Amino acid sequence: MAATDGCSHLDQIDADADARSAGCEDCEREGTRWVHLRRCTTCGHVGCCDSSPRRHATAHHQATGHPLIQSFEPGEDWLWCYVDELAFEIEALADSPSHP
């Protein structure tokens, strides 16, 4: 994983932004399926990854401008910045799981 010094959006992480769902909010509403889940670190929206047919996490970023997502998969704590196109981990976030 890359170092966090390349991401200029760390100030937009809301440590209190709990996941709003245990699954992809949009897929659950639409009755569709997902592959992997991502949690928005700004508002807690849970969306499906780009390997999923509907790509709701990316759609959320495009609609809101929220730059960072964290993996919402068991055992994964990495983050992705859409704007800086950078993957990285933050020790403090790894201590509180991003997933149920």
N, C-alpha and C positions, 0 to 999 in steps of 0.2 A: 504494500500500500504506500501511496505517496505521503509526504509530510503535509501537515495542515498549513504550513506557511504559504502554500500556493493558492489557497482558497481565501478569497476576499469577502466571504459571506458568513463567517462564523458568528458575527454579531446578530444574525437573524435566527439563530437556534433558540427556541423557547424551551427551557428545561421543564416547564410545566405543561407542555403540549402532549398530553397523554393520547395514546391511540384512540381514535373514535370508534373503532370496530375491531373485531377479531379476524375479519376477512376483508376482501376488497369491497368497500362501501358501494361502489358503482356496479360491480358485477352482481352483488347480492340484490341490489335494486332491480337490475335488468334480467336477473335469472341466468347469467352467463358464468363461465368458469375462468379461473386464473391459474397461472403456473407458480409464480412466486410473488411475495408481497413486499411493499415498500411503504414506510411511514414518513410523512412530511414532518420535518423537524420544526417548522414554523407553526403549523396549526393542528397536527395530529391526524390529518387525513390519511387513511390507509387505501392504497391503490395497488393495482397489479403491475408487474414488471413489463418490460418491452418484449419479453418472450411470450407473454400472454396475448391472446388475440386482440383485446381491446386497449391495452397499454394505458390504463387509467392513471398511473402515477405520473407519466409524462404529460398526459392530458391535463392533469391537475396543475403541474408546473406551468404549462403553456397558458392556462386560463387565469392563474393567480400571480404568476411571477415568483412564487416561493422557490428559492434556489436549491435547497438541500433536502435529500431524502436519506433515510437510514434503512438498511435491510431490516425486514420484519420477519425474518426466518430464524428458527432456533439455531443457536450456535454461530450466528453471523451478526457482527456489530459494525460493519463498515458503512461509510457514508458516501454519497455521490453528490457532487455539485454540478448541476446542469449548466450553469453559466461558465464556470471555469473548466468544465469537462475534466474533473479530477476526483479520483477515489482515494479515501483515506480513512483512518480510524482516530478516534479521540478517546483516550484512556478513561476520562470521567464518564463518558456515555456508555462505555463498555461495562461499567460497574452496575448500571441499571439497564436490564435487558430491554431491547426495543420490541420484543415480541412476547406474546402470552406464554 
